Amino acid sequence: MTVISDAAYLESEVRVYSRSWPDMFTRASGDRIHTADGSVYLDFFMGAGALNYGHANPLLKAPLIDYLNADGIVHSLDMMTEAKSDFLRSFQDLVLGPRDLDYKVQFTGPTGTNAVEAALKLARKVTGRETVVAFTRSFHGVSLGALAVTANADKRAGAGVPLDHVLRIPYDGFGQHGVCGLDLLDDLIGDPGSGISLPAAVIVETVQGEGGVNIAGVAWLQRLAALCRRWDILLVVDDIQAGCGRTGGFFSFEAAGITPDIVCLSKSISGYGLPMALTLFRRELDVWSPGEHNGTFRGSNPAFVTATAALRTYWSDDLLSKEIAAKSELVSEYLTAICARHPGVVHRGRGLFWGLEFDEPGLARRVSAAAYQDGLLVETSGPDDEVVKLLPSLLISAADLRAGLGILGSAIDRMAA
């Protein structure tokens, strides 16, 4: 292991991943990341889901290199460029059109939290209302608006100011008793004595990644969408980590057959790990005035190039979705076997988005550390880091998937013993 040099400690104490994985990483390709001393790790982290197509994907790298070598425009604010136009046409032809989604595309600042900020501001502007419904164990970002709809207590404490205008409701299956938050929400909205004003929007993750890989059921999502329609509340789906194929379809909400009013995308939308974020919304909701929500980096041309290449390569047919489904079954089989050996462990997931929850405090963190020692990057999530979260590349080979799951299983066997 190559220990990080003293120079790295110029960086703020806010850093996270360099503490868990204290190596000096130098290069990466496909499913593997390399260190300065020659160590090689299988990556089941993939930039927290920002690298759905693997590291340094050659089918995305080549057009990027060609674009840069031709002095293609890199920075252009929100001016129209060939790279931007190509992306918009490809996104319409390959993603929105085939799914009958009549969305406008807003290029926000380059991070997921900015896409969420835009969604919240737009919902409040359209409806003239202030309150947004959010769910237990949700995570939507750490800028103030997104943080207000985030549930994690530690992250919320960093705000330093009150985080208001949010109604918190139990997520599907939340708590020991599995309280149905939608019954509660319906009653609160419908009863004039509840003290609750009609919300502007509901924001939801169909799979809560940072919250512990919690899965919203199809029936629950359908009921939520129906509730929003009935009460004229905008439905916002935060698809930043669960989208771009992570759960099988391009959008995570496709399996439920619902159509959100607003969708937030980031992470793997660029395809290559380049910063990029989008807020999508129904055409009639486009009430922005020019520059009302803006930023210097609201659209990166290199990201447009790689995003277009990713769409044309992987989303012109359903082959990738079928591959994800097959790999999902493989993961489920392995995790089922692990849980059978360890009664205090349960698993859940969709597509290639999986979590193993440990009832023994601290065990998930020890398993993650042991897996790292054995050559696998895998992170933890949940309010107490009680879940090991698996985010392998969507393109990972069956052999590498088995190898990584084998490392994980061995680490669990050792640590649980």
Buried (B, 14 or more C-beta within 10 A) or exposed (E): EBEBEEEEEEEEEEEEEBEBBEBBBEEBEBBBBBBBEEBEBBBBBBBBBBBBBBBBBEBBBEBBEEBEEEEBBEEBEBEEBEBBEBBBEBBBBBBBEEEEBEBBBBBBBBBBBBBBBBBBBBBBBBBEBEBBBBBBBBBBBBBEBBBBBBBBEEBEEEBEEEBEBBBEBBBBBBEEEEBBBBEBBBEBBEEEEEEBEEBBBBBBBBBBBBBBBBBBEBEBBEBBBEBBEEBEBBBBBBBBBBBBBBBBBBBBBBBBEBBBBBBBBBBBBBBBBBBBBBBBBBEEBEEBEEEEBBBEBBBBBBBBBBBBBBBBBBBEEEEBBEBBEEBBEBBBEBBEEBBEEBEEBBBBBBBBBBBBBBEEEEBBBBBBBBBBEBBBBBBBBBBEBBBBBBBBBBBBEEEBBBBBBBBBBBBBBBBBE
